[in-house]
Amino acid sequence: MSLLKIESLEAKHGLLTAVQGISLDIEQGETVALVGANGAGKTTLLRTLAGVHPVAAGRITFDGQDVSSTPANLRTAAGLALVPEGRRLFSNMTVEENLLVALSAKRDGPWNLATVLEAFPQLKPKLKAAAGTLSGGQQQATAIGRALMTNPRVLLLDEVSLGLSPLAVQGVYDSLRTLMGKGTSQGTTIVLVEQDLQRTFAVADRIVCMLEGRVVASGRADEMTRDQVMAYYFGHRTPAAHEAPTA
């Protein structure tokens, strides 16, 4: 049984359907990357999975339970954690205070202040600094660390590298590889949105291409090429009947 199952999911912004009929099965320990141009529906899909955007139609099943109408805080308590685009930190609070806020989820597990700081050592000298004074990379590390403090089973990462320097991006991804146990069934399941295709191919087990709110292609990262993904990305290629999108 899939850890996270999405069935014919739809989500709207007013009269606009932003996510249209998406069905995906995501397994324990898998890293799935959502790629597509701006407006493809990637962020809305993550927000809908996290419960901060309502489901218009379809179903989300997490660990065998239908969570389609479950509030966001209860999904977090169950093990679904979102790192939103733009980090959304409490800028006037310290790094330590931002991390400790996540303890309200009250989930048991290996992640606590000590283990998060071990995974993101760049935060150790910044614990008492206001989050608003941090560099972009340090803010992203804090946002991911805050999500980890909830001891998630599924981590939803939106635009990991957005606005960061190449060095900061490398530091964040180095930490992610170390702490997620990539490629093992024991690792945290990750669904990420990433615009950097080189980075996507390096970290993802599976790539899901979205266009205008729909999944137009899905496949193992080691079986897809950059040119194929780019063709789907810009809508220059659509699946033939014999190569329909798969989960």
Buried (B, 14 or more C-beta within 10 A) or exposed (E): EBBBBBBEBBBBEEEEBBBBBBBBBBBBBBBBBBBBEEBBBBBBBBBBBBBBBEBBBBBBBBBEEEBBEBEBEEBBBBBBBBBBBEBEBBEEBBBBBBBBBBBEBEBEBEBBBEBBBEBBEBBEEBBEBBBEEBBBBBBBBBBBBBBBBBBBBBBBBBBBBBBBEEEBBBBBBEBBBEBBEBEEEEBBBBBBBBBBBEBBBEBBBBBBBBBBBBBBBBBEBEEBEEEBBBBBBEBEBEBEEEEEBBB
